[in-house]
Structure formats: C-alpha cells, structure tokens
Amino acid sequence: STSIYYKKNCKFENNHHFKRQLNMKIAIIGTGYVGLVSGICFSDFGHDVVCVDKDPRKIEMLKNGDIPIYEPGLDTLMARNVDADRLSFSLDLADVIDGAGVIFIAVGTPTRRGDGHADLTYVMAAAEEIALLARDYTVVVTKSTVPVGTNRLLEKTIRAANPSLDFDVVSNPEFLREGAAIEDFMKPDRIVLGVESNRAKEVMHNIYRPLYLRDFPIVATDLESAEIIKYASNAFLATKITFINEISALCESVGADIKQVSKGMGLDGRIGNKFLHAGPGYGGSCFPKDTTALARIGQDNGVPMQITETVIKVNEQTKKRMFDKILAICDGTLSGKTVTILGVTFKPNTDDRRDAPALTILPALISAGAKLLVVDPQGKREGEALLPGVDWVEDAYTAACGADLLVILTEWNEFRALDLKKLASSMTSPRMADLRNIYSAKDAELAGFEAYDSIGRASFGTTDG
C-alpha cells in the first residue's frame, strides 16, 4: 500500500536507534548527473558521502575541485562539503564499502540499441559488486531510472551472489530538473520510496530527515509502484510539451497565438501552466529515454502505451517541422547560406545535448548546404564531437555578422535581451527563426528584420506565412 509520511506522524522520531544514527555513511556508485548531484546534496545534509566511479578522469577532476557536468551552484556546494570532510571521491568501492550502511546505485540506464529497452548492464554490474563486497546489513538503493521489475531482479541477483548477506533493496527515483537540480533536491515536490521493510524505511527516513522535518512529503510504496511513478511522471510531462507543440501548429494554420492559448489553458488549476511553452520539441537525458522505455514496458506486458507511443512520434515530427520552418524563411533554399544558431543544449542552464532538437535540426541544415555558426554558453565542450561541421563562436553579435539567418534554439538568458537592431544591421539578410518565442514579429520588424517566424504565432516575410 502507498503511504505518505510527514514530520507530524513519522513513527521513527521516537526510535532510539534512529536518533543515534542521524549522521550516516553513504556510498554512491556513479558520478553522472544524478549520482553527483545526489551525493553532494546528501553530504550537505550532514552525511558522510563517498562518490565512486570507475572513470579515472572523472574522479581526478572531482578530487581537483572540478565538476564534469554543468549545474549552477553545484561547484560551490561541492567545495563546501569537501572542506567539511563530509564528501570525497574514489575509484574503488572496496575501499569505501566498510561501514557504508547505504549504497546508492546511480549509474546510467541508456536506451538499448535495437529494442528500446533501458540498458541495465551497469545497474546489474553494480549489484554484483555490492554482493561480493558487503559484509554487514546494507540498504541498496536504486537512484537510476529502471524498468518495472528491476529492483526485484536486483534483489535476486544480490541474494544469489551472496546468500548470507543481510540487505534490503529500495527504489528511490529522482526528479531533478537539469539547471535547477539543487533546488529540486532540497525542496522536492515529493520523495518516493519503494520500500518493503520497516528496517529499510527507517534508514531512508534517516537519510531524508532534513526534508521531512520541513514537511516535504515522503511517499512510501511497493517497489513496482515506485518504478512506475518515475516513468509515468516523465511521460505525462512529455505529453504536455508535445500537446502544446501540436496545438501551436494548429495556431499557425488558423491565425491564433499560442502564447495566449497556453495562458488561457494554464490558468485552469486542473491543467496548470508548467510545460505548456511551445518549442522545437523535448530532449535531454530523461524524457526521450523514459518515454521509449515506458512504451517498451507496455508492449512487453501486453498493455500498449498508445498515448506515449504517439507522443514519441509527434515529438520527432515537431523537430522535423522546425527544419521546414527554417527552409521557408530562407525562400526554400539553404545552399550557400550562413546560418547563426543560438543554443544547442536541450534547455538553458545545462551542458546536456542528449536528444536535443539541435541534434536533428543542425545536421539537416548542413545537408541542405548551409554553413553554421554556433553560440552556446555551455554546449561546446561536448558539442564539438556531436555536431561536426559547425563553427563555434563566442557571442551572438560576432556570429550574426554577415549571416543570412538567425535561429534561436535554446532560451539562454543572454539571448533574451539581444540588441535586435544591431543584429539586423550586421546581417547580410536579416531573417530570424525564433523557435523559443523569445521575441515577437513586432520586435523583429521594428528592429529591421525582413523576415521573422516563431512557434504558433504571427510571422512575416516567410514563404508560408
């Protein structure tokens, strides 16, 4: 059964064993986005945390105070807890497992090529390593996003490898937004725990004690329900994004304004205004992977996830529709034209380009004969390998000089207040495809642009507008 625990009715507040172990030793396997953010935030709760990874480059960077991902504020929080001797990094789980009563598995579960399943190779390898190394009672917690039934399988794997080990398995999915992960961790909408023993439940409440003391809800469920909560949540959010993108196409056809439509919808408390911003399609490390996995889980269990399958299809069509819009604003040809791209990460305040719309749109532009000049505050480090054939430029004004088209793909703050007159006057052919609806047709026209297009709103100077 599902239960929600708050400070006022938490049964463990008066447990003497609970009080003695407010500070815990935690090991986190995996220093990717989820593992690193979780480890740093847990250490800020006062726990002793060791983050473990088999990648020597990552561990060396972290030991030197450098972070292999971009997340605002994470470097400062890490430094504070390293200085307080609550946070450290290691290459070898064997060195840190002694005394670590809780081990989080936070390794990657990418989409497996060929069948759409989540790849559990790293999760199961971590489970086997824990089974071989653990000696005392251990709570094994999955932070990684895993298909339904994985935690049962993980339990069987550990028990088969080490029948004498005393342990519990807990599902603790993460709900972190890239770019706002610290706030999401420290002020969560909810903490989900798939936990089926009182002993493990006590340990997990101990770990999250700073949050439930501030009345953040802890939802305790069975293992399968916790696994589905994660997938269902992301699929629902992806559905909202895809729905408003589809509505934006209708707005363009009938002459409506998607911003007005979104506002009118969002004021309904049953709908809400979040994730109703039209754009070039969703991307990132979660939505594409999790919607694909949920669709696959449904197929395998004889319950097709028809809405989710449609969302996946429409999202791909949305990305391709962006190319058509760009082509239309350039009079149907891109051959020999210089295009300035502002933003390639899937959203601002992150360096993540996984499944970003840019990875679909930019190669199509190159294939059509365009020369691309790209500006992104954090996208270059990994983007150079993912986007061959583009030139990276430091600022928007330099990149726009002599260009035939300006395309806004990511709504970084520095792109929100550009001097449009300065941009237009420096371009060979002042045209703008604003795929994040930052500006308006009126703004562009007053600044001297000869063509402007956006998502679900008025345009001018395009072959289809």
N, C-alpha and C positions, 0 to 999 in steps of 0.2 A: 504494500500500500504506500501511497505517497503522503508525506507529512511535511509541514513547514515549521521550522524551529526559529524562535526569536529569543532574545535575551530573557524576556519575562517568563518563558516557560521552559527554558533549556534545563533538562534534567541533570546536566553534568556540572552545574555551577557549585553544587554542594558535595561533589565527589572528591574525597581527599586525594586520591591518586591523580585526578585531573589537576588539582591545584599544585601538586608537587612538580608537574612537568609542563609548566607554561612555556618554557624555552625548550625547543626540540631540535634535534639534529636531522636535517633533511638532505637527501641526495637527489639531484635532478639529472636524469640522463637525457642529454640533448641540449645544445646551446643555440638552437634556432630561435625563431621569433617567440614562440610560446614558452619554451624552456627558459630562455634568458630573462624575459620579462617576469615570468612567474618566480624564478629563483631570486632575482633582485628584490622583487616586492615582498616575498616571504622573509627575506633577510631584514627588510625594513620593519617587519612585524616584530623583530627581535629573535627570530630563529637562527640557528647556525646552519648555513646552507653551503653545500658544495655542488657546483655545476660541473658535470662530467661530459666530455665529448672525445671521440676518437680522432678528431681532426686536429693535428698539432698546430696548424696555422691559426685556427680559431682560439685555442687555449693560450697560445703565445700572445695573440693580440689582447685577449682579455686580461692576462696577467700584467701586460704593459699598460693597462688602462684604456685600451681602445675597444670599441664595440663594432662587431662585424655587420650590424644592421643599423638602419637609421630609425630612431624613435625619439621624438622630442622629450628631453629631460631625463632619458634613461642613463646617459653617461654620468650626470651629476649624482643621481640616486645610487648608481653602482659605486662610484668613488666614495661616497659617504659610508656605505656599508662595508666596503673593503677596509677602509680606515678604521672602522669599529671592530674589525676582526670577526664579523659575522658572515662574510661572504668570501669564498675562494673558488678556485678552478683547478680541475685535474683531468689528466688523460686516462686515468686508470680507476675504475670503480672499485677494484680490490683494495685500493689504498684508503678508501673513504667509507666503505660499507660497514665497517665495525662501529657499532653504536648508532648507526643511522636507522632509526626505527621506521622511517617513512621514505620510500623511494618512488619518485615520480618518473614515469616514462613520458617523455615529451619529444619523441623523435618524429620524423616526417612520415606521412602516410600518403604519398603522391598517388595520382590515378595510374593504375597499372595499364601499360600499353596493351591494346588489343581487345580487352573485355570491359573496361570501365570500372573495375573493382578498385577499391583502395588497396594499395600495396602494403601488406603487413610485415614485410621482411624485417624491417628494423625493430618493430614492436616485439616480435617473437624472439628475435636475437637478444634483445634487452631482457626479456623474461627469462630466457635460458641462462643468461649470465647472472641474474639475480639469484636464481635457483641454486647455482653452483657456489655462490659466494656467501649468501646469507646464512647466519647461524641462529640468531635469536628471533623472537617474534618480529615480523616485518609487515608493514602495510604497503602493498604495491598499488600505486595509484596511476591510472591512465589519464594523462592530460591530452595525449594525442587524440585526434578525431578518428574513431574506429567504427566499423560497421556493427550492426546488431549481432550479438553472439560472441564478439571478440573477447570480452572480459571473461566469459565462461571458458573459452578456449585457452586464454592466458592462464587461468586458474588450473586447468587440466595439465597444461604444459609444465608449469612450475611443480605441481604435485608429482608428475611422472618423473621429472628430473631429480627431485629431492623429496621423497615421500615423508621424511621425518621433519621437514621444515614446518614451523608454526607460522602461518601467514594468513592475511586476508587480502582480497582484491577489491579495489574501489574504482568506480568510474567518476571522474571529476572533469567534465568537459569545460573548455574555456570559451569565453565570449568576449574576446578582446578585439576592438577595432584598431587597425593599424593607424597610427597617428594620434590616437587617444588611449593607448593601452594602459598607461599608468592610472589614469583616472578611472578607466573601466575596471581595473583590478581593485583599486582602493575604494571605489564607490559603485559596486556592481548592482545591476537590477536584481540579480539573484545568484546564489551559489548552488549548483546542482551536484548532489552526491548520490551516486548509485552505490549503496552500501547496505549489507545484509547481516552484519553482526554488530552488537552493541559495543564490543571492544573497538572495532574499527571506527564506528561512528564517534566514539569518544575521542579517539585520536584526531579525526578530521575536524571535529568541533574545536579541539585544542588549537590546531593549526590556524583555523579561521576565527579564533576568538576575538581579535581586534575588530572584526567586521560585525559579528552578531551582537557584540556589546554595543554597537552603534545601530542596532535594529535592521541591518541588512538581512533579508530573508534567506534562509538555508532550506532548500527543497531536498528532502531525502526520499529516494525512490529505490526500486529494484534496479539491477544492472541494465536490463534491456530498455527500461523506460528512460534512463539517463542517456543511453546511447542514441535513442530516437529523438529526444529533446534537442540535442545538438543539431542533428541533420534537419529535423523539421523546422527549427528556428531559422537556419540559414536558407533553406528552400523557400520559406514564406517571405523572407526579406528580398530574396532574389526575384520572387514573383511580383512583389510590389514594384520593384525597379522596372522589371520587364513590362508590367501592365502599363505604367505611366509612359514608358517609351513607345509602346504600341499606340496609346492614346495620342501621343504627340504627333505621330504620323497622320492620324485622322485629323488633328487640329490643322496641320499644314494643308490638308486637302480641302477642308471646309472653311478655312479662314478664321479659326478660333485661336486663342492664345493659351498655350499650355501652362504658363505661369499662373494665369487667372484660374484655369481649370484645377490645377494642383492645389491652389489656395482654397478654392471652394470645396474641394473634396476633403482636404486635410483638417478643416475646421469641424468636421464631424468626428466626435470623440470616438466613435467605433472604428474609424479609419486611421486618424492621426496624420500628422504632416511629415513624419520621417519617412525617408526612402521614396518620396514622391517627386524627386527632382529629375527631370528628363536629361538624358545624356547619350553618349555613344555606346552604351552597353556596360554591364557589370564585368568586373575582372577580379584579379587578386588571388590570394592563396587559399581562400575558403569557398566562396560561392561557386565557382566553376567546378572545383573538385568535389564539393559536398553534394551539389545537385546531381552530378553524374553518378556519384556513389549511391545516393538515395534511389535514383531511378533503377540502378542495377539491383539494389536490395529488394525493391518491389518486384522486379521481374523474377528474381530467384525464388521469391516466396509466393508467386502466383497472384500478386496484388499490384498490377501495374500502376505506377505513379504518373497518371496521364497528364495532370496539370504540370508537374515538374518536368516531364519529358517535353512538353510544349514550351515551357519557359526556356529550356536549353536551346531549343530550335529557334525560337523567336529572338533570343539574345544574339545568336550568331547572325541572324538576318539583320538585326539592328546594326551590328558592326559593319556589315557589307553595305548597308544603306548609307552609311556615312561616306563611304568612298563615292557612291553615286552623287551625293550632295556636293562633294568637293569637285567632282568632274563637271557637274552642272554649272558651278560658279566660275569655272575656267572655260566656259563655252564649249565643253565637250572634248577638250584635249589637254593633256598634261605634258606632252612631249616637248622637251627642251625648256620647260618652265622651272623656275626656282620657287620652292615652297618652304616657308618657315613654319616649323612645328613647335608650339609652346606646350611642353609637358608630355612625357611618355609613361610615367608611372600611372598605375590604375586609379590612384587618388592622390591628393596632396598630403604632405607631412609623412611620406614614406618613400623608401627607395625601391619598393616592390613593383616589379613589372610583370609578375606572373599572370598570364592570360589577360593582360591589359589590352584594351581596344587598339592601342598603338601597334601591338604585335600583328594585328590583322590589317590595319589600315596602311601603315607605312610601307610594308613590302608591296602592297598593291599599287601605291603611288610610284614606287621605284620601278615596278614592272611596266607602268604606264609611261615611263620616260622622264619622270620628274627628278630634279636634284633637290635633296632635302637638307635643310639646316635646322638642327635640333637644339632647343634650350630646355633644360630641366635642372632644378637646383640639386637634386639627389639622384637623378637617373643615369648619369654617365658611367658610374663605377661598374655596374653590371650590364648596362645597356649597350656598351660597345660590342660585347660578344653576341648579344641577342639581336642587335639591329645593325648588321654590316651594311656598308654602302651609304651611311649618312655622315654628315659633318657636324661635329659638336661645337656649339658657340656659347659664350659665357652669358650674353644678355640679349634681350628681345630686340633692342634697337639696332645692335650690330647685325643680328641675324636677319632683320627685316630689310636692311638696306639693299636695294636693288632686287628685292623679291617680287614675284608675281602674285603670291597668295600667302596669307597668314592664317594658320589653323590653330585654334585653341583646343587642346585635348585634355588638359588637366588643370583644374582651377586652383593652382598655387596662388597664395596671397599676392605675390609680386606681379601676377598677371591681372589682378583685379582693378588696378588703378593706373593702367598704362596711359601715356600721352598719345592718344589716338591720332591727333593732328601730326605729331612728329613722326609717328609710324607711317601714316599715309603719304606724307610728303617725301619720305625716303624710298618708297617702294616704286618699282618700275610700273607695276599695275596694282594699284591699291584695292585689293579684294580681301575679304575676311570670312572664314567659315568658323563661327563661334559655336563649337559643339558642346559648350558647357553653359550657354546662355548667361554669360557674364555681362555682356553689353546689350545693346538694342539696335534695331535698324536706324532709329533716330540718331543715337550716339554716333554710329558709323557714318551716316550721311552728312551730319554736321561737321565731322572731322575730315571729310574729303574722300572717303572711300567710294569707289564707283560700283561696288557690289558687296552685299552682306547677306549671309544666311546663318540661321541658328536652328534650334530644335523646337519644332511645334509652334513657331511664331512667324510674324511677318518678315519677309525678306525683300530685297530689291536687287536688280542687276543680274539675276541668275537666269539660265535658260529655261528653268522650270518654275520660276517664281515671278 
